[in-house]
Amino acid sequence: MAGSSHGHTPAAWTGVIIAIIGFCVSGAFMVMASPLGFWAGMVIVALGGVVGMAMRAAGLGQAKRTHPTHQVASAES
């Protein structure tokens, strides 16, 4: 993954940071036994995915065509 710059874009970082904040919010409200707060945190997690995809569509992510294709060894020897 490191060789293909996987996830090294503003879109990926922003989406993941928002999702981590959502998981922290959900975890805190789960410990406090508040179902409404837990689900609010899960909405934040989903929002992280939406923001990441929107940023990628806006050109802040890595284009799919720049990923190297994996070569499979041929059966002919």
C-alpha positions in Angstrom: 0.0 0.0 0.0 2.8 2.4 0.8 4.2 2.1 -2.7 0.9 3.3 -4.3 0.3 6.3 -2.1 -2.9 4.7 -0.9 -4.8 7.1 1.3 -2.3 10.0 1.2 -4.8 12.6 0.0 -6.7 15.4 1.7 -10.0 13.6 1.0 -8.8 10.4 2.7 -7.4 12.2 5.8 -10.5 14.3 6.2 -12.9 11.4 5.9 -10.9 9.3 8.4 -10.5 12.1 10.9 -14.3 12.8 10.9 -15.0 9.1 11.3 -12.6 8.8 14.2 -14.4 11.7 15.9 -17.7 9.9 15.3 -16.4 6.7 16.9 -15.2 8.6 19.9 -18.6 10.3 20.3 -20.4 7.0 20.0 -18.1 5.3 22.4 -18.5 8.1 25.0 -22.3 8.0 24.7 -22.3 4.2 24.8 -20.5 4.3 28.2 -23.0 6.9 29.4 -25.9 4.7 28.3 -27.4 7.2 26.0 -28.7 5.6 22.8 -29.5 8.9 21.1 -25.9 10.2 21.6 -24.6 6.8 20.3 -26.6 7.1 17.1 -25.6 10.7 16.7 -22.0 9.5 16.7 -22.8 6.9 14.1 -24.3 9.6 11.9 -21.0 11.5 12.3 -19.1 8.3 11.2 -21.3 8.1 8.1 -20.8 11.8 7.5 -17.1 11.2 7.3 -17.6 8.8 4.4 -19.8 11.2 2.6 -17.4 14.1 3.1 -14.5 11.9 1.9 -16.3 10.9 -1.3 -17.4 14.5 -1.9 -13.9 15.7 -1.6 -12.7 13.0 -3.9 -15.3 14.0 -6.5 -14.1 17.6 -6.1 -10.6 16.5 -7.2 -8.9 16.3 -3.8 -8.5 12.5 -3.8 -6.4 10.1 -5.8 -7.8 9.2 -9.2 -8.5 5.6 -9.8 -6.5 5.5 -13.0 -3.3 6.3 -11.2 -3.3 3.1 -9.2 -0.9 0.6 -10.6 -2.4 -2.6 -11.9 -1.4 -5.9 -10.4 0.3 -8.3 -12.7 -0.5 -12.0 -12.4 2.1 -14.4 -13.4 1.2 -16.2 -16.5 0.6 -20.0 -16.6 2.9 -20.3 -19.6 6.5 -21.1 -18.8 
